[in-house]
Amino acid sequence: MPVFKSDLLGTMIDYFIIGGPDGPLLKNNSGTLEHRSAGDSDFATARALNIVSSGSGLNDIPVLLDLQGRCPTITWSFAGSSPPAAGTNTSEFGICHTTGGAYTAGRVYYDNGSLLLAIPTEVCRALYTAIVVTGDISLIDNGSYSSVDGVAWELRGDGGSSTTGLIKTIEVPYSYSDTGGKSSTTTIPSGARVLMVRNIVETIFNNTPTLTVIVDGTSDESIMGISDSDLTTVGEYHNEDTHLITSSNTGVIKVTVGGTPSAGAGRVLISFVTPLA
């Protein structure tokens, strides 16, 4: 017959076995409480309730759901008045975008297959988005957000791969032997505008040399001509004419040395941008 002791204070040995000789044990290891497997051969698994929204304290122990929900990736969203059925997004995190029913805009939820579990605002103070969210709150795709209350989210970084509006530069070193042309590995895309071409002559060329620079597309776009620089004089030569690159022009940069030089070296720098609207 089970016996409950109302005055059991503890044990003088370093462990307490639960469930008989083959059960796990609680162990005192120099003042640290450990949960050990049967026979004290290893640590044992422990399970507990995840942190809840009310009554939580700073010393509460988190569980796996709390760790996953601390900075989740949002893959689905919903209006509180019409939440998806549990099991629709199993093992994924979503966010309520419009308050309704029992759901609050800005709160993060986890679909465990049976329930939509609200992640406590004390736990979730950062998130990433894998979708666009629109409603009472709006979040961009590939965004990094933080929150001071777990409900109102502020964009901290855009993880999108777009380089629109950013000026980029291609460098093509060349020498006297590049009479057949020297090409870049980077392509200038359709819709970009070449802003400047700089030819830096580092070692003078001999034998009446010339230099041309084109965007090597189906229809070549000349961006620096023979008269724009002098390979027989060390220096830096600029062409600041703007060139729009179309679908027929898009291609790599090709630098061609003309004449029959036997000495000389330099480099060409091409700056371009795909403008913002």
N, C-alpha and C positions, 0 to 999 in steps of 0.2 A: 504494500500500500504506500503511495506517495506520502511523504512527510514534508510539510513546510515549516521551517524554523523561523520564528519571529525574532530571535535574538542571536542569529549567526553573524558574527562580526567579521570573520575571515578565516584564513588558514596560515599556519606558521611556515609551511613549505613554500617553494617558489612557483608552484603551478597549481591550477585547479582544472581537473578533467571534467568535461561535459558530455554526457551521453554514454557513460561506461568506459571500460578500458580501451576501446577502439575509437573513442571520440576525440574531437579536437580539444585543445587545452588553452587556457589563459596563463601566461607565464610572466613572472617578474624577472627581467634581465637587467640587473643593476639599476633598478628604479624605473626602467622602461617597460611598459606593458606590451607584450607581444601575443599575437594570435597564432598558435602553432598547430601543426597537423598531429595526427595520432602518432604516439611514440616520440614526439618532439624532434622529428626528422627534417622538417621544413616549415616554412610559413604556410598558413592556411588561408583560404579565401574567406572574406567577410562581406556580407551584404547589408545595406542599410537604406533608409529612405533618402532620396535626393533632397537637396536644400529646398525649403519651401519659402513662399513669398512673405509669410507673416511669422514672426517669432524666431527668425534666423539670427544667429550671432556670429561674430567674427571668428570664433573658435570652432564652429561647426565643421565636421569632416565632409568633404565633397565626395561624391561617387562618380562613376564613369560618365553618366549623363551630364553632370555638372561640368566636368572637364570638356566634354564635347560641345556643350552649349555655351561655354565661356566666350568663344569667338567662332560662331558657326558660319558656314556658307549657306546663304539663302537660295533655295532652288524653286520655291513656290510661294505664292501669295494669295490672299483671299480677302473678300469683304466679310465683316463679322456677321452680317445678316444671312450669308449663304456660304458657310464654311464647307470645305470638301469633306467627304466621308473619311473616317479613319481607315487607313490601309491604302488610300490613293497615292500617298507619298511616303511609304514605309521607310523608316530609318533616315529620313531627310528633315531638314529644318525649313520652316516657312515663316512668313510674317503677315500679320493682319494689317492691311493697308487702309481699311475704312472701319471705324467703330460701328458695332452692331451686335445685338444679342448679348452673349456673355463674353464677347471678344473686344479688345481695345486696340485701336490703331497704334502701331509701333511695337507691340508685344511680339516676341518670337515664340514659336510653337514647334514641338517635335512630334512627328507622327510615329508612334511605336507599333502601328498596325492595328491597335484596338482603340486607342484614345489619341486626341490631340493634347499633348501635355504642354502647359505654359511654362516656359523657362523663366525662373525668377529674375526680376530686374536686378537683384543683388548679384546675380551670377553673370548675366549677359550684358556687357558694356561695350562690346565691339563686335562687328560682323563684316562679312564680305558678301557681295551680291554676284550671283551667276545669271540673274535675270533683271529686266526692267520692272520696277514696281511703281504703280500709279494709283492714287487715291487720296485719302486725307493726308497720307505721307507719300512722297515720291522718292524713289531711289534709282540711280543709274545702274546700268549693267557694268560689271567689273569694277565696282566701287569698293572702297575701304572706308568704313564708318565707325565713329565712336559716339558714346552717349554718357552723360553724367547721371541719367536716371533710368536708363534701360528702355525708354519709350521714344524720346526725341533724338533723332539721329543726325549727326553732322558729318558731311563728306570730308575725309582727310586725305584721300588720294584716289586718282583715277588710274586703274590698272589697264585701261585699254591700250591697244597697240598702235593707235593712230599717231602719225607724226605730222598731221596737218598743221600748218602754221609755223613749223620749226624749220629754220634754215640749216641745210646740210651741205657738207663740202666733200668733194671727191678730189683726191690727189693722184696724179699720174706722173711718176718720174720718167724722164726720157734721156736719151743720149744720141750721139752722132750715128749710132748703128740702127736707129729706129726709122730708117727711110721707108720701110714697109708699113709703118704704123705701130703704135703702142696703145692698147686698149685697157680701159678700166674693168674691174670685175663688177662694179655697181652700175645698175641701170637707172637712168633718169625717167621717171614715170610720166605717162600721159597726164596732162593737166598741170604739170609743174612749170615754173618759170625760172629760167637761168638768169641770175641776177648779176653775176660778175665772173669773168675769166681772168686769171692772173698767170702770166708766164714769168717764171723766175729763172733767169739765165745765171747759172752758177759758175760755169767754165765756158769761155768763149769758143765758138765754132769757127772753123776755117772753110775755105772753098765756097764762098757765096751761098750760105745755108738759108733755108726758109723753114717756117713752121706754120701748120694749120691745125685747128681743133674743130671737130664736128661732134654732134650727137649722131651716132651711127645707127639710124633707123631705116625703115623701108624707104623713106625719103629723107636723106641726110639734112641736118640742120647745121649750117656753119655758124659757129659762135666765136671764132677768132680767125682772122685772115692773115695773109702773108704780110700785109702792111702794118699790122698791129704790134709787131715786136721786131727787135733786131738781135739776132743770135750772135752777132760779132761783138757785142758789147755787154759786159756783165751788168745786170740790173733787173728791175721788176717792171713788167709791162702789163697794163690793165685794158680790158675791154668791158665797159659797164653798160652796154646795150642789153636790154631785156629781151629774152626770147621765150615765147610760149611754145611748149612742147606738146604736140598733138599725138593722137593715136598712131599716125603714120611716121612721126619723128622719134617716138620713144625708143631708147636703145642705150648702149654703153657709150662712154666717151672714147674717141679715137684721136690720138695725137700723132701727126705725121711730120717727120723731118724731111725737107726737100734738099736737093743739091747732092754734092758728093763730099760731105765733110769727113774728116778723119780724126777729129777731136771735138770735144764739147759735151756738156751735160747741163740739165736743168730739170725743172718740174713745173707742172701746170696744176693750178687749183681752180676748181669750178664750184661756185656756190649757187644753190638752187633751193626753191621752196615750193610746196604745194599750198597755195594761199587759203586762208580761212574765208568763208563766205561773208 
